[in-house]
Amino acid sequence: MLTLTFFGGAKTVTGANYLLEEELPDHSKTRILIDCGLQQGSYYSDRKNFEPFPYDPSTIDALLITHAHIDHTGCIPKLVKQGFKGTIFSTPPTKDCAEHLLIDSENLLRKEAEERKLPPLYTIEDVNHALGIWHKIPYHQKIQINSMELEFYDAGHTLGSSFIVINTKEKKRIVFSGDLGNSPMPLVKEKENLPKADYVVLESTYGNRIHEGVRQRKRILKEVLKETIQRKGVLLMPAFAMERTQQILYEMNDMVENNEVPRISVFMDSPLAIKLTSIYKKYSENPDYMDGEALSRTRKGDAIFDFPGLVFTLTTEQSKAINDASAPKIIIAGSGMSQGGRILHHEYRYLSDAKNTILFIGYQAKNSRGREILDGAKMIPIFGEKIPILCNVRLISGYSSHADQTQLIRWVEPKRTALQKIFLVQGEEEAMLSLAQKIETTLRVNTMIPSSGNTIVL
């Protein structure tokens, strides 16, 4: 018997966690987890993250990781802490990036726990233990885990991101999409085609949206940069440390080198993003992970993540010194949803000036500070004070690293006749309902939106 149980990621965007189980006639079992992410929302340590796993971690044979983002990896150390003894598998870049992200996550969770006088979700020892049992697997190297065979395909979402194809002893094929990439995007390769499958667990973050095109995306970025310079203002860019930051640096580098925008000071004020950018540099000449244009430019000697005026600020002192730099200037800092990190110090200082702009370039979860600003809040609490929002608020959805509704439909469509069912996950309710309706009316494929705890016999 083959069953699939949905935990995190069911009717929520974050906290992806799915359990695939196969029991053979001889009663032997294979139990594989796909992703083990942190629930993200109003607090880093959302109370749901402290609830016990709804399964025994010690009985899990393997954990497969689609990509490094913390909403897919952030509870791995907790899993290890609570008894997981299996093996973790991902692509090489995913493990390299996840190492930095998990160390950063542990630090944030520990500080928040100290403030609340609570025990931390996990410790740095748990992070190191997880990294010690984490194996790197390149794309298309097949792995056998008891009765299941698995293979990683390029999802085109982040450096090394994957969708995972699992073949079972019962001759059934299940595909876990992870997060599928927007197209086209700088740096990463195009997502691979969906192979023939019986079931697909499909993300739906932008299941009800159509992204701006590449030209419009770059036009808006250039427009915002020029407006900031003309007003002699400050441009704040809350940016996710992985992928979004590197994409912005790559496109700014292009604009500066082609004299499309004047040269001004650009501060990369995120130690985590700086460390992750070094990982991108490590793989920048690897054709398995980088797209053709980035490869070509790197091989011609272009430092694709660097340009005149760009300053990396690692230390607290360097970060504070940004305040002394004259405007116009650009500050790129984490966290991407304004939930913590250095961006809060800059928002505290600059949100209440009409000359300034805050530009969101990524998804803002419900209840996050970024979402409140984007939805038109007049004031926002930062460091115990109510800060008036008088600056310009802008959004570029085209930099999303998630596929939109059209791209999700196109990915599934060629294999629709073989599909028995699609399970929609990792989306807000409106997005999932919209995508489900679109799939059923245009592709005629049975579609389900599972709730947390639902177990489906496949």
TORLO-80949 format. One record per residue (C-alpha): residue in one letter; x, y, z. Coordinates in steps of 0.25 Angstrom, whole numbers, padded with zeros to 4 digits. Example, Ala and Ser with C-alpha at 12.3 -4.5 7.8 and 13.67 -1.06 7.14 Angstrom:
! residues 2
  aa     xx     yy     zz
   A   0049  -0018   0031
   S   0055  -0004   0029
//
This chain:
! residues 458
  aa     xx     yy     zz
   M   0000   0000   0000
   L   0005   0014  -0004
   T   0001   0026   0004
   L   0004   0041   0004
   T   0001   0050   0017
   F   0002   0065   0016
   F   0007   0073   0028
   G   0013   0087   0026
   G   0010   0093   0013
   A  -0004   0088   0013
   K  -0013   0101   0012
   T  -0001   0109   0016
   V   0011   0115   0008
   T   0022   0112   0017
   G   0026   0100   0025
   A   0027   0089   0014
   N   0026   0075   0020
   Y   0021   0062   0013
   L   0022   0048   0017
   L   0022   0037   0006
   E   0020   0022   0011
   E   0020   0009   0004
   E   0017  -0004   0011
   L   0020  -0017   0003
   P   0013  -0030   0004
   D   0024  -0035   0013
   H   0020  -0023   0023
   S   0034  -0016   0020
   K   0032  -0001   0020
   T   0039   0010   0013
   R   0036   0024   0019
   I   0042   0036   0012
   L   0040   0051   0016
   I   0040   0062   0006
   D   0045   0075   0012
   C   0044   0079   0026
   G   0042   0094   0026
   L   0040   0105   0037
   Q   0026   0111   0038
   Q   0028   0126   0035
   G   0018   0137   0038
   S   0017   0148   0050
   Y   0029   0142   0057
   Y   0041   0133   0053
   S   0038   0123   0064
   D   0023   0122   0061
   R   0017   0113   0071
   K   0014   0103   0061
   N   0029   0100   0060
   F   0029   0096   0074
   E   0018   0086   0073
   P   0023   0071   0073
   F   0025   0065   0059
   P   0012   0057   0056
   Y   0020   0045   0053
   D   0032   0038   0059
   P   0045   0044   0053
   S   0053   0031   0057
   T   0044   0023   0047
   I   0048   0031   0035
   D   0057   0025   0025
   A   0061   0038   0018
   L   0059   0053   0016
   L   0059   0059   0002
   I   0061   0074   0001
   T   0056   0081  -0011
   H   0064   0094  -0009
   A   0070   0102   0002
   H   0060   0112   0006
   I   0057   0112   0021
   D   0042   0109   0019
   H   0047   0096   0013
   T   0059   0093   0022
   G   0057   0101   0035
   C   0052   0089   0043
   I   0063   0079   0039
   P   0071   0081   0052
   K   0058   0079   0060
   L   0056   0066   0053
   V   0070   0062   0056
   K   0068   0066   0071
   Q   0056   0058   0072
   G   0062   0045   0067
   F   0063   0045   0052
   K   0074   0035   0048
   G   0073   0034   0033
   T   0080   0041   0022
   I   0077   0055   0016
   F   0079   0056   0001
   S   0079   0069  -0008
   T   0087   0075  -0019
   P   0101   0080  -0015
   P   0097   0095  -0016
   T   0085   0093  -0008
   K   0094   0087   0004
   D   0104   0098   0002
   C   0093   0109   0003
   A   0085   0102   0014
   E   0097   0102   0023
   H   0098   0117   0024
   L   0083   0118   0024
   L   0081   0108   0036
   I   0093   0115   0044
   D   0086   0128   0042
   S   0072   0122   0046
   E   0078   0116   0058
   N   0084   0130   0063
   L   0070   0137   0060
   L   0062   0126   0067
   R   0072   0126   0079
   K   0071   0141   0081
   E   0056   0141   0080
   A   0055   0130   0090
   E   0064   0137   0100
   E   0055   0150   0098
   R   0043   0141   0102
   K   0050   0133   0112
   L   0047   0120   0105
   P   0056   0109   0101
   P   0061   0110   0086
   L   0055   0101   0075
   Y   0069   0095   0073
   T   0083   0098   0075
   I   0096   0099   0067
   E   0099   0085   0070
   D   0087   0080   0064
   V   0090   0088   0051
   N   0104   0082   0051
   H   0098   0068   0053
   A   0088   0070   0041
   L   0100   0075   0032
   G   0108   0062   0036
   I   0097   0053   0031
   W   0094   0061   0018
   H   0098   0055   0005
   K   0100   0063  -0008
   I   0094   0057  -0020
   P   0095   0063  -0034
   Y   0083   0064  -0044
   H   0079   0051  -0050
   Q   0087   0042  -0041
   K   0077   0031  -0037
   I   0077   0027  -0023
   Q   0070   0014  -0017
   I   0064   0015  -0003
   N   0058   0002   0000
   S   0046   0000  -0009
   M   0047   0014  -0015
   E   0055   0020  -0026
   L   0057   0035  -0026
   E   0063   0045  -0036
   F   0066   0061  -0035
   Y   0062   0069  -0046
   D   0065   0084  -0048
   A   0053   0093  -0043
   G   0059   0106  -0048
   H   0055   0113  -0035
   T   0068   0115  -0028
   L   0083   0111  -0029
   G   0082   0095  -0029
   S   0067   0095  -0027
   S   0060   0082  -0030
   F   0047   0075  -0033
   I   0047   0061  -0028
   V   0042   0049  -0036
   I   0040   0036  -0028
   N   0037   0022  -0034
   T   0031   0012  -0025
   K   0031  -0003  -0024
   E   0016  -0002  -0028
   K   0020   0004  -0041
   K   0014   0017  -0037
   R   0022   0031  -0040
   I   0020   0043  -0031
   V   0026   0056  -0034
   F   0028   0067  -0023
   S   0030   0080  -0030
   G   0036   0087  -0018
   D   0036   0102  -0023
   L   0036   0103  -0038
   G   0044   0115  -0044
   N   0039   0127  -0051
   S   0043   0128  -0066
   P   0052   0134  -0071
   M   0060   0138  -0059
   P   0075   0143  -0057
   L   0085   0132  -0053
   V   0078   0119  -0052
   K   0074   0110  -0063
   E   0060   0108  -0068
   K   0052   0097  -0060
   E   0052   0084  -0067
   N   0040   0078  -0073
   L   0030   0069  -0064
   P   0033   0055  -0067
   K   0021   0045  -0069
   A   0015   0043  -0055
   D   0003   0038  -0047
   Y   0002   0048  -0037
   V   0008   0062  -0035
   V   0009   0070  -0022
   L   0009   0084  -0028
   E   0013   0097  -0022
   S   0003   0109  -0023
   T   0009   0121  -0017
   Y   0005   0129  -0029
   G  -0006   0121  -0034
   N  -0015   0133  -0036
   R  -0005   0142  -0042
   I   0002   0146  -0055
   H   0016   0152  -0054
   E   0021   0164  -0061
   G   0030   0161  -0073
   V   0045   0162  -0073
   R   0045   0176  -0080
   Q   0034   0181  -0070
   R   0042   0176  -0058
   K   0055   0183  -0063
   R   0047   0195  -0067
   I   0041   0197  -0053
   L   0054   0194  -0046
   K   0061   0205  -0055
   E   0050   0215  -0053
   V   0050   0213  -0037
   L   0065   0215  -0037
   K   0064   0228  -0046
   E   0053   0233  -0037
   T   0061   0231  -0025
   I   0073   0238  -0031
   Q   0065   0250  -0035
   R   0059   0252  -0022
   K   0072   0250  -0015
   G   0065   0239  -0006
   V   0068   0226  -0001
   L   0063   0213  -0007
   L   0061   0202   0003
   M   0060   0187  -0003
   P   0056   0177   0007
   A   0062   0165   0000
   F   0063   0150   0002
   A   0077   0146   0004
   M   0077   0135  -0006
   E   0074   0137  -0021
   R   0066   0150  -0020
   T   0078   0158  -0015
   Q   0088   0151  -0026
   Q   0077   0154  -0037
   I   0077   0169  -0033
   L   0092   0170  -0032
   Y   0093   0163  -0046
   E   0083   0172  -0053
   M   0089   0185  -0046
   N   0102   0181  -0051
   D   0097   0180  -0065
   M   0090   0194  -0064
   V   0103   0201  -0058
   E   0112   0194  -0068
   N   0103   0199  -0079
   N   0101   0213  -0074
   E   0086   0211  -0072
   V   0086   0217  -0058
   P   0096   0227  -0052
   R   0106   0221  -0042
   I   0102   0223  -0027
   S   0105   0216  -0014
   V   0099   0202  -0013
   F   0100   0196   0001
   M   0099   0180   0002
   D   0095   0181   0017
   S   0093   0166   0019
   P   0104   0157   0024
   L   0096   0145   0020
   A   0094   0150   0006
   I   0109   0153   0005
   K   0112   0138   0009
   L   0102   0133   0000
   T   0107   0141  -0012
   S   0120   0134  -0010
   I   0113   0121  -0012
   Y   0107   0126  -0025
   K   0121   0131  -0029
   K   0126   0117  -0026
   Y   0116   0111  -0036
   S   0117   0122  -0046
   E   0125   0114  -0056
   N   0117   0101  -0054
   P   0108   0098  -0066
   D   0100   0088  -0058
   Y   0094   0100  -0049
   M   0096   0113  -0056
   D   0089   0118  -0069
   G   0096   0121  -0082
   E   0097   0136  -0081
   A   0103   0136  -0067
   L   0113   0125  -0071
   S   0117   0133  -0083
   R   0119   0146  -0076
   T   0127   0140  -0064
   R   0136   0132  -0074
   K   0139   0146  -0081
   G   0143   0151  -0068
   D   0131   0159  -0064
   A   0129   0160  -0049
   I   0114   0158  -0050
   F   0112   0161  -0035
   D   0120   0173  -0034
   F   0120   0187  -0040
   P   0125   0201  -0037
   G   0118   0207  -0025
   L   0115   0194  -0018
   V   0119   0192  -0004
   F   0118   0180   0004
   T   0116   0183   0019
   L   0119   0170   0028
   T   0121   0176   0042
   T   0111   0184   0050
   E   0120   0196   0050
   Q   0120   0196   0035
   S   0105   0195   0035
   K   0103   0207   0044
   A   0113   0215   0035
   I   0102   0214   0024
   N   0094   0225   0032
   D   0106   0235   0029
   A   0106   0232   0014
   S   0099   0244   0007
   A   0087   0241  -0002
   P   0084   0237  -0012
   K   0087   0223  -0008
   I   0082   0209  -0009
   I   0081   0199   0003
   I   0079   0184   0000
   A   0077   0176   0013
   G   0069   0165   0020
   S   0060   0160   0024
   G   0052   0159   0011
   M   0038   0161   0019
   S   0044   0171   0028
   Q   0042   0162   0040
   G   0056   0164   0045
   G   0070   0167   0042
   R   0077   0179   0038
   I   0066   0184   0029
   L   0058   0188   0041
   H   0068   0198   0046
   H   0068   0205   0032
   E   0052   0204   0032
   Y   0052   0211   0045
   R   0061   0222   0040
   Y   0055   0224   0026
   L   0041   0220   0025
   S   0035   0233   0029
   D   0042   0242   0018
   A   0034   0244   0006
   K   0047   0245  -0003
   N   0050   0231   0000
   T   0044   0218  -0006
   I   0043   0204  -0001
   L   0043   0194  -0012
   F   0038   0179  -0010
   I   0043   0169  -0019
   G   0038   0156  -0013
   Y   0026   0149  -0007
   Q   0021   0155   0006
   A   0014   0145   0015
   K   0001   0149   0022
   N   0004   0155   0036
   S   0018   0159   0032
   R   0022   0173   0034
   G   0025   0174   0019
   R   0011   0170   0015
   E   0005   0181   0025
   I   0013   0191   0018
   L   0010   0186   0004
   D  -0005   0186   0008
   G  -0005   0201   0011
   A  -0002   0201   0026
   K  -0001   0216   0031
   M   0008   0212   0042
   I   0017   0200   0046
   P   0023   0196   0059
   I   0038   0195   0059
   F   0046   0194   0072
   G   0034   0197   0081
   E   0031   0210   0073
   K   0020   0213   0063
   I   0027   0218   0050
   P   0019   0226   0040
   I   0020   0221   0026
   L   0021   0233   0017
   C   0031   0228   0007
   N   0027   0222  -0006
   V   0023   0207  -0006
   R   0026   0199  -0019
   L   0026   0185  -0023
   I   0032   0177  -0034
   S   0026   0163  -0035
   G   0034   0159  -0048
   Y   0046   0156  -0039
   S   0038   0145  -0032
   S   0046   0132  -0033
   H   0032   0125  -0033
   A   0025   0121  -0046
   D   0012   0128  -0048
   Q  -0002   0122  -0052
   T   0001   0121  -0067
   Q   0015   0115  -0065
   L   0009   0105  -0055
   I  -0002   0101  -0065
   R   0008   0100  -0076
   W   0018   0091  -0068
   V   0007   0081  -0065
   E  -0001   0081  -0078
   P   0008   0072  -0087
   K   0006   0061  -0077
   R  -0008   0063  -0073
   T  -0014   0050  -0079
   A  -0005   0041  -0070
   L  -0008   0049  -0058
   Q  -0018   0042  -0048
   K  -0018   0054  -0038
   I  -0011   0067  -0035
   F  -0010   0072  -0020
   L  -0008   0087  -0018
   V   0001   0091  -0007
   Q   0009   0103  -0002
   G  -0001   0114  -0006
   E  -0011   0123   0001
   E  -0026   0119   0000
   E  -0029   0129  -0012
   A  -0017   0124  -0020
   M  -0020   0110  -0018
   L  -0035   0111  -0022
   S  -0032   0119  -0034
   L  -0021   0109  -0039
   A  -0030   0097  -0036
   Q  -0041   0103  -0044
   K  -0032   0106  -0056
   I  -0026   0092  -0056
   E  -0039   0085  -0055
   T  -0046   0093  -0066
   T  -0034   0094  -0076
   L  -0026   0081  -0073
   R  -0038   0072  -0068
   V  -0029   0067  -0057
   N  -0035   0063  -0044
   T  -0029   0073  -0034
   M  -0029   0073  -0018
   I  -0025   0083  -0008
   P  -0022   0075   0004
   S  -0022   0079   0019
   S  -0011   0077   0029
   G  -0012   0063   0034
   N  -0019   0057   0021
   T  -0014   0043   0017
   I  -0017   0039   0003
   V  -0016   0025  -0002
   L  -0010   0025  -0016
//
